[in-house]
Amino acid sequence: MAEQMGMFPLQGTIGNINFYKSGDSYRARRKGGPTAQQIATDPQFQRSRENASEFAVAAKAGKLLRLAFNSLLKPVADERAMSRLAGTMVKVLQSDKKNARGKRKVVEGDVELLNGFEFNEQGKLSTTFAAPYHCNINRVTGELKITVPPFVPEELIKAPGGATHFKLVSGGAEVDFENKSFNAYLHSSLELPLNNVNTEEYVFNNTVPTTSTHPWILVMGIQFFQEVNALMYPLNNGSCLAIISVSGN
């Protein structure tokens, strides 16, 4: 590493020398590390190529899942949700026992590893919503069903400061990771007051074609609102969404 001298410091690469700014000074150093050609063809980087290939597959699978539930995710997902989802998808890929490294597939892995994934680490469904509920995926009837018995919101919901209302949201989707397509079905309750009065029972039934052989994924969440002059304003904190059930095929 050397410091550049003179009136016109350089930035960029000339030959095998990198010129760059560090703090208040301009420096130069010899370009190091393997070349792109080496990484692409050298046998010693075979593992790196396999890892990169599988991470790309996992990232695309995570993006597809995000698109399936996009309207539910917008007010919920934290800034690291997509990278965390890609990491979980890598685990799904790694559970594929049929294909060689670098060629493993999401659909050949244990897709049920996605179950329990929280899209907001700062507002988890598991810690925000303490009311009992039942979920079921029935591949014979095509139902991805959530049943929430009556509950008292003030007692069983951990709401953020300023929240006056909430709504329950759900989504069911069949996801074709191979052909990068999906069919998603979304439902929600009305905005409900955060009070000490029992709610009614809520049943969210997301139905997909019974002929589908793709993974089915069921999500549930809560979105919070503040009422001001009879208008509902969504809050940017506290809302949550999680994968609560998965059926591989």
PAROMI-887542 format. One line per field, with one value per residue: y, z, x of N, C-alpha, C, O in turn; chain. Coordinates in steps of 0.001 Angstrom, whole numbers, always signed. Each point is the difference from the previous one (the first is absolute). Layout:
nv = Y|...
nw = Z|...
nu = X|...
cav = Y|...
caw = Z|...
cau = X|...
cv = Y|...
cw = Z|...
cu = X|...
ov = Y|...
ow = Z|...
ou = X|...
ch = A|...
! end
This chain:
nv = -1190|+804|+1251|+391|-136|+1924|+1011|-1529|+538|-1804|-116|-1729|-592|-273|-763|-32|+1841|-607|+987|+512|+155|+1056|-187|+374|-2204|+849|-1598|-958|-1024|-1273|+267|+126|-1737|-1481|-1100|+1829|+896|+1356|+2117|+1335|+632|+1802|-1576|+1262|+508|-1964|-317|+835|-1286|-1636|+476|+322|-1863|-1041|+838|-581|-2023|-261|+716|-1412|-1611|+569|+54|-2014|-877|+687|-932|-1943|+395|+29|-839|-2196|-503|+416|-840|-1576|-549|-1708|+1513|-896|+1323|+1896|+1694|+1244|+1596|+1908|+1461|+1267|+1878|+1601|+1117|+1745|+1973|+1365|+1017|+1548|-1460|+1579|+2045|-26|-521|+1539|-2016|+695|-1620|+1969|+104|+524|+2211|+421|-521|-2186|-317|-308|-2199|+1374|-569|+773|+664|-788|+505|+1706|-1158|-818|-1210|-853|+1813|-228|-1882|+1166|+1432|-929|-1451|+203|-1452|+834|-1716|+1036|-1577|-724|+978|-683|-1426|+2195|-1743|+1863|-1225|+1731|-1508|-392|+2156|-400|+1311|+957|-1512|+302|+2078|-966|+1254|+397|+790|+426|-1934|+363|-19|-1406|-783|-1201|-781|+30|-1778|+25|-1451|+392|-1419|+1337|-1360|-1800|-117|-525|-1793|+1500|-1316|+2141|-912|+1864|-263|+902|+284|-25|+2089|-999|+231|+1774|-1703|+1007|+792|-1274|-1055|+833|-1470|-603|+509|-869|+730|-834|+960|-2032|+710|-852|+1341|+1644|+423|+1887|+890|-1133|+1958|-730|+1618|+595|+1172|+1279|+687|+1199|+268|+1691|-392|+561|+657|-1552|+1068|-1351|+196|-390|-1821|+1699|+587|-1495|+1402|-1231|-1010|-1365|-862|-92|+539|-2057|+682|-1656|-1596
nw = +0|-1712|+1079|-360|-1722|+1159|-1929|-1058|+1921|+440|-1840|+1397|-2043|+1147|-1924|+606|-1267|+2176|-1407|+1910|+148|+939|+284|+1402|+377|-1052|-457|+807|-1527|+995|-2214|+1475|+942|+831|-1621|-1164|-1070|+1225|+413|-1750|+302|+1160|-786|-295|-2139|-140|+1538|-595|-1369|+955|+1033|-1297|-706|+1460|+129|-1681|+133|+1296|-912|-1477|+909|+639|-1660|-613|+1302|-456|-1778|+581|+1087|-2220|-1009|-171|-1958|-1707|+508|-1470|-2165|+1116|+1181|+1983|-67|-1142|+1148|+1243|-1065|-531|+1714|+251|-1235|+978|+1688|-707|-546|+1694|+28|-1429|+205|-895|+843|-2100|+1130|+1175|+975|+1833|+747|-832|-2227|-459|+62|+1708|-1603|+501|-1451|-1793|+177|-78|-2180|+1060|-446|+1917|-786|-1411|-1862|+1893|-1896|-580|-1015|-2223|-1113|+1608|-1523|+1362|-703|-1461|+108|-1908|+16|-1257|+289|+1945|+2012|+528|+1655|-333|+1398|-112|+1724|-446|+1437|+646|-637|+1793|-1388|+1080|-254|-1818|+613|-1159|+1173|-2212|+635|+1497|+652|-2009|-1725|-324|-939|+23|+234|-2002|+426|-1861|+550|-2066|+996|-1776|+1678|-319|+554|+2057|+1063|-533|+1752|-481|+2057|-823|+2049|-13|+1913|+1197|-732|+923|+899|+229|-403|+1324|-2099|+1140|-486|-2062|-359|+360|-1775|+467|-1524|+644|-1536|+552|-1885|-235|-1724|+1362|-1569|-376|+11|+1907|-814|+2068|-914|+1529|-31|+635|-336|+91|+1607|-1471|+1884|-2156|+1930|+1630|+668|-1815|+2063|-2187|+1305|+528|+1696|+216|-1755|-229|-216|-4|-159|-878|-2155|+523|-2066|+1024|+1147
nu = +851|-1191|+1539|-2210|+1444|+0|+577|+1261|-1017|+1275|-1297|+386|-714|+1892|-907|+2170|-379|+55|-1431|+1077|-2280|+1736|-2238|+1719|-19|+1814|-1537|+1875|-1313|+1561|-151|-1692|+1085|-1467|+1069|-594|+1781|+1329|-638|+501|+2135|+610|+1399|+1829|-497|+1083|+1614|+2011|+1242|+1188|+1945|+1815|+1049|+1357|+2073|+1390|+978|+1829|+1927|+944|+1285|+2079|+1517|+818|+1610|+2079|+1022|+951|+1943|+311|-1817|+430|+974|-1381|-2025|+638|-198|+964|+1167|-542|-1796|+366|+922|-1419|-1199|+1068|+129|-1852|-91|+1236|-979|-1261|+923|+550|-2019|+784|-1677|-1320|-334|+835|+1890|-1125|-400|+1121|-1395|-715|-305|+2125|-399|+1383|-1502|-143|+1676|-1329|-385|-1767|-96|+1835|-2092|-838|+2043|-423|-432|+849|-80|+1997|+849|-287|+550|-1083|-794|-1542|+1546|-1673|+1698|-848|+1456|-1538|+1556|-836|+303|+2076|-530|-343|-53|-1276|+762|-1376|+857|-2126|+95|+1288|-1174|-1734|-1636|-1268|-593|+1658|-1457|+91|+1997|-1615|+946|-913|+1448|-1700|+1876|-1882|+2089|-1008|+1280|-1239|+1623|-778|+1427|-302|+638|-1279|-2167|+810|-864|-1590|-507|-455|+134|-960|+909|-2044|+1140|-1884|-347|+1790|-2043|+1352|-1420|-1515|+35|-1439|+1912|-123|-1647|+2145|-1286|+2014|-1477|+1977|-1316|+792|+986|-2046|-538|-671|+1566|-1179|+2073|-481|-718|+555|-1264|+1563|-1940|+1744|-2109|+1909|-1603|+218|-1163|-297|-946|+57|+1856|-202|+909|+420|-204|+1353|-1340|+1663|-20|-1871|+1984|-1785|+2054|-2074|+246|+765|-558|+1135|-1020
cav = +1190|+1221|+1219|+745|+1370|+804|+862|-644|-1394|-896|-998|-998|-1062|+31|-1236|-745|+936|+674|+1333|+214|+957|-564|+1139|+1259|-198|-846|-1072|-931|-1330|-990|-733|-1376|-915|-702|+691|-534|-1186|-1084|-426|-655|-1219|-735|-1067|+264|+836|-751|+154|+1374|+89|-721|+808|+1181|-456|-358|+1210|+708|-715|+285|+1395|+100|-658|+927|+1119|-478|-77|+1388|+523|-651|+649|+1346|+1030|-192|+241|+1406|+729|-900|-571|+814|+237|-1206|-1124|-732|-731|-1101|-986|-684|-924|-1158|-731|-763|-1216|-867|-579|-921|-1220|-802|-1180|-635|+646|+331|+1385|+936|-287|-338|+745|+268|-959|-1309|+112|+19|+1338|+275|+771|+1396|+181|+790|+1158|+1305|+1032|+1182|-423|+930|-181|-1378|-485|-897|+775|+1069|-535|-1122|-699|-1291|-129|-1302|+77|-1313|-74|-1230|-97|-652|+1021|+1223|+1055|+459|+584|+494|+282|+755|+99|+1312|+345|+1386|+615|+652|-1007|-989|+627|+950|+1049|+1107|+1238|+806|-809|-58|-1057|-1010|-967|-1277|-245|-1361|-257|-1362|+13|-1122|+637|-847|+537|-372|+851|+1387|+520|-268|+465|+396|+394|+789|+420|+748|+473|+1451|+587|-330|+800|-629|+230|-1169|-692|-1188|+51|-1172|-978|+320|-1140|+420|-1204|+285|-1235|-155|-1167|-1286|-703|+544|-866|+877|+331|+916|+769|+758|+1049|+758|+1155|+1074|+1367|+932|+1293|+1032|+740|+1442|+643|-1026|-560|-991|+196|-1161|+261|-602|-905|-948|-957|-1237|-1024|-1207|-1235|-812|-1392|-278|-1357|-135|-527
caw = +0|-87|-92|-1225|+156|-1195|-11|-641|+439|-874|+543|-1021|-176|-1169|+73|+1221|+1126|+360|+590|+729|+1087|+1326|+906|-636|-858|-1176|+121|-1122|+415|-1068|-101|+441|-105|-1274|-1065|-304|-825|+898|+783|-891|-649|+761|+834|+1436|+378|-287|+1130|-33|-1083|+435|+1024|-645|-797|+871|+648|-1005|-72|+1245|-29|-939|+636|+1021|-679|-484|+1161|+370|-947|+247|+1132|-6|+598|+1446|+495|-84|+1279|+1061|-94|+426|-1082|-239|-205|-1225|+149|+923|-738|-898|+828|+293|-1261|-166|+816|-733|-1083|+548|+434|-1203|+24|-1316|-987|+409|+398|-1115|-844|+864|-284|+1123|+19|+408|+1402|+1011|-38|+1298|+800|-17|+1017|+1147|-391|+340|-936|+765|+1217|+1080|+329|-361|+275|+1156|+1244|-84|+29|+944|-80|-688|-1331|-604|-1441|-628|-1454|-455|-1435|-637|-242|-503|+994|+919|+888|+1335|+851|+1202|+903|+644|+973|+470|-586|+978|+802|-766|-1071|+434|-1021|+152|+533|-930|-774|+494|-713|-672|-811|-261|-1431|-317|-1411|-383|-1370|-601|-588|-930|+25|-1217|-1115|+505|-42|+1222|+146|+1396|+401|+1211|+711|+1232|+740|+36|+1118|+1244|+1120|+1033|+1236|+868|-405|-801|-1438|-522|-586|-1367|-801|-1276|-808|-1274|-760|-1229|-768|+596|-923|+146|+613|+461|+1426|+454|+1130|+699|+865|+811|+604|+568|-354|+1002|-498|+961|-475|+235|-654|-745|-1072|+465|-513|+315|+743|-634|+907|+735|-836|-124|-939|+133|-651|+1110|-421|-1333|-521|-1114|-1186
cau = -851|+802|-794|+238|+483|-217|-1180|-1137|-81|-751|-904|-285|+990|+878|+758|-301|+71|-1247|+138|-1246|+36|-199|-30|+375|+1174|-146|+990|+139|+439|-16|-1249|+199|-1122|-144|-706|-1325|+207|+407|-1162|-952|+506|+1013|-581|+79|-1138|-1220|-935|-491|-978|-1197|-663|-568|-1132|-1116|-524|-803|-1275|-712|-435|-1122|-1142|-472|-658|-1286|-878|-304|-981|-1283|-659|+569|-864|+20|+1359|+415|+25|+469|+1345|+1135|+968|+779|-914|+285|+1265|-260|-785|+936|+778|-836|-129|+1244|-157|-922|+804|+981|-684|-242|+863|-19|+860|+1364|+247|-39|-1160|-1121|-1223|-895|-1109|+506|+398|-1056|-579|-614|+952|-461|-1031|+429|+816|-569|+434|+413|+685|-332|-1406|-290|-1348|+60|+21|-997|-1366|-27|-1288|+98|-582|+239|+242|-38|+115|-637|+262|-1145|-1029|+626|-162|+1038|-1006|+367|-1151|+367|-1155|-141|+1036|-18|+1206|+879|+681|+755|+794|+1024|-78|+953|-548|-771|-945|-1375|-702|+825|-734|+660|+169|+442|+259|+367|+532|+735|+1178|+754|+1359|+715|-424|-32|-1360|-755|-1375|-147|-1350|+199|-1199|+243|-1164|-118|+744|-698|+514|+827|-733|-147|-1220|+251|-250|-698|+916|+408|+448|+590|+128|+666|-185|+787|-455|+378|+895|+1355|+1017|+1075|-78|-1035|+535|-1034|+549|-952|+640|-808|+380|-509|-462|-389|-1166|+24|-1142|-733|+831|+955|+1349|+839|+1227|+1173|+698|-823|-718|+766|-472|+834|-436|-490|-153|+541|-166|+940|-690
cv = +1237|+1202|+733|+1423|+758|+723|-709|-1473|-809|-866|-953|-1014|+210|-1219|-803|+867|+664|+1342|+340|+1031|-709|+1141|+1284|-149|-925|-1025|-868|-1341|-942|-769|-1457|-853|-631|+847|-638|-1282|-1199|-547|-804|-1351|-838|-1054|+307|+898|-687|+168|+1404|+168|-694|+814|+1213|-368|-282|+1222|+792|-649|+322|+1428|+179|-651|+896|+1176|-409|-76|+1397|+583|-594|+719|+1481|+1036|-139|+366|+1475|+726|-765|-296|+956|+42|-1233|-1207|-827|-780|-1177|-1108|-778|-1005|-1242|-851|-811|-1305|-989|-689|-1081|-1297|-904|-1151|-674|+549|+377|+1463|+900|-204|-360|+957|+178|-1088|-1400|+12|-18|+1416|+373|+676|+1483|+277|+734|+1223|+1293|+1059|+1286|-451|+893|-107|-1388|-355|-822|+738|+1114|-512|-1252|-762|-1340|+56|-1363|+191|-1405|+148|-1360|-105|-715|+1031|+1295|+1149|+262|+882|+420|+307|+674|+109|+1396|+235|+1477|+679|+593|-1009|-836|+565|+995|+1075|+1077|+1236|+792|-778|+10|-1156|-981|-755|-1241|-202|-1433|-123|-1452|+15|-1364|+640|-1020|+577|-326|+938|+1450|+635|-358|+419|+276|+517|+649|+401|+828|+314|+1501|+538|-174|+804|-821|+286|-1295|-768|-1191|+249|-1143|-1008|+415|-1253|+535|-1263|+374|-1294|+5|-1249|-1314|-788|+444|-989|+811|+199|+1007|+671|+889|+1002|+682|+1175|+965|+1329|+957|+1363|+949|+776|+1466|+620|-941|-561|-934|+221|-1212|+422|-759|-969|-946|-1035|-1231|-945|-1193|-1128|-954|-1457|-164|-1453|-139|-494|-997
cw = +0|-122|-1275|+337|-1287|+38|-507|+391|-909|+801|-1123|-79|-1297|+95|+1224|+1248|+197|+651|+668|+1105|+1308|+1005|-750|-949|-1166|+5|-1248|+550|-1188|+45|+361|-239|-1374|-1019|-216|-819|+862|+777|-865|-508|+842|+895|+1493|+495|-282|+1107|+5|-1078|+386|+1025|-611|-803|+879|+721|-977|-133|+1226|+8|-923|+585|+1076|-609|-492|+1144|+473|-918|+255|+1099|+102|+705|+1513|+595|+70|+1340|+1125|-52|+480|-1114|-318|-322|-1223|+91|+962|-691|-967|+774|+362|-1251|-300|+794|-673|-1139|+522|+497|-1177|-29|-1369|-947|+578|+420|-1235|-916|+836|-225|+1258|+99|+387|+1458|+920|+103|+1345|+972|+29|+1107|+1222|-356|+290|-945|+705|+1323|+1183|+422|-425|+338|+1287|+1330|+29|+225|+863|-27|-711|-1388|-559|-1500|-584|-1512|-430|-1512|-738|-361|-576|+976|+791|+1010|+1338|+744|+1277|+882|+617|+1050|+381|-473|+1031|+778|-811|-1196|+624|-1080|+232|+567|-1060|-796|+660|-621|-619|-992|-186|-1508|-209|-1493|-211|-1440|-395|-772|-840|-117|-1274|-1152|+401|-160|+1299|-186|+1474|+260|+1377|+608|+1217|+685|-242|+1084|+1274|+1156|+983|+1356|+807|-271|-894|-1484|-375|-480|-1437|-679|-1340|-809|-1371|-815|-1287|-732|+610|-892|+155|+701|+562|+1513|+277|+1272|+565|+945|+778|+621|+603|-499|+973|-620|+1173|-594|+397|-801|-968|-1202|+603|-682|+369|+734|-642|+911|+660|-831|-273|-1013|+109|-833|+1103|-402|-1434|-355|-1245|-1274|+426
cu = +885|-916|+365|+450|-294|-1329|-1255|-51|-918|-969|-365|+1122|+764|+893|-401|+125|-1367|+317|-1334|+193|-295|+49|+299|+1184|-332|+1123|+17|+469|-111|-1325|+241|-1220|-97|-754|-1372|+109|+399|-1196|-960|+480|+952|-642|+41|-1141|-1339|-1043|-606|-1064|-1306|-780|-692|-1245|-1209|-554|-863|-1379|-848|-549|-1198|-1249|-599|-739|-1378|-1009|-399|-1068|-1382|-780|+371|-868|-88|+1350|+367|-2|+690|+1495|+1082|+1044|+843|-874|+373|+1308|-179|-792|+888|+851|-784|-190|+1266|-83|-947|+753|+944|-630|-379|+1007|+117|+1058|+1359|+97|+46|-1181|-1224|-1172|-838|-1065|+438|+459|-1205|-563|-625|+971|-372|-1011|+551|+821|-747|+566|+425|+592|-354|-1467|-437|-1448|-11|+10|-1048|-1415|-32|-1316|+182|-623|+377|+230|+58|+120|-533|+144|-1127|-1066|+571|-45|+1291|-734|+584|-1299|+479|-1247|-84|+1087|-132|+1284|+961|+836|+986|+763|+970|+119|+1045|-692|-736|-1025|-1373|-776|+1018|-876|+848|+77|+470|+237|+370|+462|+538|+1144|+760|+1411|+772|-331|-225|-1385|-717|-1444|-203|-1407|+108|-1341|+387|-1317|-143|+919|-820|+583|+831|-646|-108|-1288|+366|-286|-936|+1034|+314|+516|+486|+258|+555|+16|+816|-478|+510|+954|+1456|+920|+1167|-91|-1110|+498|-1096|+652|-1116|+734|-1001|+548|-682|-316|-239|-1163|+111|-1135|-712|+758|+1036|+1353|+854|+1265|+1156|+737|-993|-722|+870|-648|+947|-578|-418|-253|+482|-298|+851|-650|-1060
ov = +112|-101|+115|+624|-605|-184|+441|-852|+523|-288|+428|-128|+212|-134|-305|-511|+549|+67|-105|+342|-787|+548|+340|+987|-757|+335|+102|-57|+224|-428|-644|+470|+446|+857|-1111|-930|-1117|-1213|-951|-849|-1208|+320|-478|+120|+652|+217|+170|+672|+500|+102|+333|+729|+377|+93|+594|+693|+252|+233|+739|+498|+91|+448|+783|+383|+228|+677|+685|+104|+574|+817|+988|+386|+395|+699|+438|+141|+1185|-699|-72|-1118|-1230|-1118|-1059|-1186|-1215|-1091|-1100|-1228|-1081|-1050|-1212|-1208|-1074|-1000|-1096|+236|-1022|-751|+162|+824|-370|+857|-468|+1136|-850|-488|-820|-1036|-205|+811|+1179|+423|+742|+1156|-358|+767|+156|+107|+891|-419|-444|+509|-167|+426|+74|-562|+555|+678|-1052|-990|-103|+710|-636|+765|-948|+862|-1035|+708|+56|-45|+846|+1145|-925|+1173|-700|+697|-541|+760|+753|-921|+774|-350|-212|+311|-479|-757|+852|-161|+250|+120|+117|+599|-168|-456|+284|+71|+75|+289|-583|+791|-590|+690|-722|+928|-1033|+867|+731|+432|+820|+1088|-847|+780|-904|+631|-618|+282|-98|-8|+609|-777|+399|+216|-1158|+908|-988|-679|+132|+597|-851|+294|+447|-739|+621|-848|+541|-976|+957|-845|-113|-949|-603|-593|-560|-341|+930|-659|+696|-362|-6|-73|-213|+206|-180|+418|-415|+495|+321|-61|+353|-733|+251|-4|-309|+1025|-1107|-670|+326|-1091|+88|+105|+168|-41|-344|-844|+901|-897|+721|+570|-561
ow = +812|-556|-349|+937|-1065|+916|+298|-758|-566|+1176|-1107|+935|-1057|+938|+205|+1096|-942|+928|-635|+374|+81|+272|-962|-558|+28|+215|-869|+933|-932|+1063|-550|-538|-943|+365|+460|+172|-229|+115|+474|-350|-216|+741|+745|+1205|-46|-281|+282|+213|-299|-75|+365|+11|-335|+228|+397|-116|-116|+433|+325|-193|+130|+537|+89|-157|+402|+470|-173|-68|+1089|+764|+694|+1166|+842|+308|+1151|+1006|-331|-1005|-1073|-98|+50|-508|-198|+221|-138|-496|+29|+81|-583|-479|+60|-197|-591|+187|+205|-110|-126|-781|+1210|-359|-1039|-832|-523|-438|+890|+1093|+377|+551|-440|+793|+300|+1082|+859|+360|+523|+885|-381|-165|-630|+902|+1147|+1055|-1073|+1023|+786|+1020|+1061|+613|-406|+716|-930|-219|+471|-648|+662|-608|+424|-741|-1229|-1089|-482|-386|+465|-262|+586|-515|+722|-325|-55|+718|-694|+471|-93|+432|+539|-772|+795|-978|+1143|-74|-1132|-634|+1214|+563|-86|+51|-85|-716|+859|-792|+795|-839|+813|-781|+503|-834|-360|-726|-791|-560|+766|-892|+824|-856|+942|-717|+491|-626|-665|+789|+71|+41|+281|+724|-301|+880|-898|-356|+832|-22|-739|+560|-750|+396|-846|+404|-773|+602|+352|+455|-585|+1015|+401|+607|-776|+891|-737|+807|-399|+264|-56|-41|+346|-983|+1142|-1124|+1174|-1229|-1139|-803|+1090|-1226|+1182|-321|-505|-439|+161|+494|-1|-296|+46|-256|+862|+869|-822|+831|-980|-1066|-846
ou = +918|-1094|+1175|-497|-119|-801|-1110|+464|-960|+222|-328|+790|-594|+785|-1175|+228|-572|+807|-1050|+1122|-943|+1068|-689|+481|-970|+1165|-866|+801|-772|-449|+894|-1002|+653|-805|-264|-788|-464|-176|-622|-820|+93|-929|-856|-222|-1043|-1178|-1187|-1009|-1084|-1224|-1128|-991|-1123|-1206|-1003|-1010|-1199|-1129|-929|-1109|-1220|-1013|-946|-1160|-1141|-915|-1008|-1224|+0|+514|-240|+82|+806|+965|-24|+695|-18|-133|+598|+507|-23|+90|+596|+243|-147|+281|+553|-33|-79|+429|+209|-135|+116|+693|-524|+1203|+675|+584|+152|-841|+547|-298|-1012|+184|+1|-286|-838|+371|-1132|+479|-182|-408|+478|-223|+1056|+379|-1160|+1215|+569|-725|+56|-380|-580|-537|-945|-399|-286|-825|+495|-153|+800|-981|+943|-714|+421|-634|+515|-682|-56|-570|-754|+233|+666|-265|+826|-874|+837|-913|+973|+388|-659|+1082|+1209|+1110|+998|+588|-396|+731|+382|-1223|+468|-868|-114|-995|+1195|-1227|+1226|-959|+661|-511|+732|-580|+578|-215|+443|+261|+923|+896|-465|-143|+462|-335|+134|-620|+496|-960|+1124|-1060|+839|+538|-1162|+1211|-308|+409|+669|-528|+831|-1017|-313|+1195|-878|+809|-754|+800|-712|+633|-47|-663|+1174|+637|+900|-366|+1020|-1015|-221|+538|-697|+856|-1164|+1200|-1211|+1213|-1168|+611|-195|+82|+184|-8|-306|-577|+513|+111|+150|+602|-181|+935|-1176|-286|+1228|-1190|+1218|-1203|+809|-219|-166|+144|-190|+229|-697
ch = A|A|A|A|A|A|A|A|A|A|A|A|A|A|A|A|A|A|A|A|A|A|A|A|A|A|A|A|A|A|A|A|A|A|A|A|A|A|A|A|A|A|A|A|A|A|A|A|A|A|A|A|A|A|A|A|A|A|A|A|A|A|A|A|A|A|A|A|A|A|A|A|A|A|A|A|A|A|A|A|A|A|A|A|A|A|A|A|A|A|A|A|A|A|A|A|A|A|A|A|A|A|A|A|A|A|A|A|A|A|A|A|A|A|A|A|A|A|A|A|A|A|A|A|A|A|A|A|A|A|A|A|A|A|A|A|A|A|A|A|A|A|A|A|A|A|A|A|A|A|A|A|A|A|A|A|A|A|A|A|A|A|A|A|A|A|A|A|A|A|A|A|A|A|A|A|A|A|A|A|A|A|A|A|A|A|A|A|A|A|A|A|A|A|A|A|A|A|A|A|A|A|A|A|A|A|A|A|A|A|A|A|A|A|A|A|A|A|A|A|A|A|A|A|A|A|A|A|A|A|A|A|A|A|A|A|A|A|A|A|A|A|A|A|A|A|A|A|A
! end
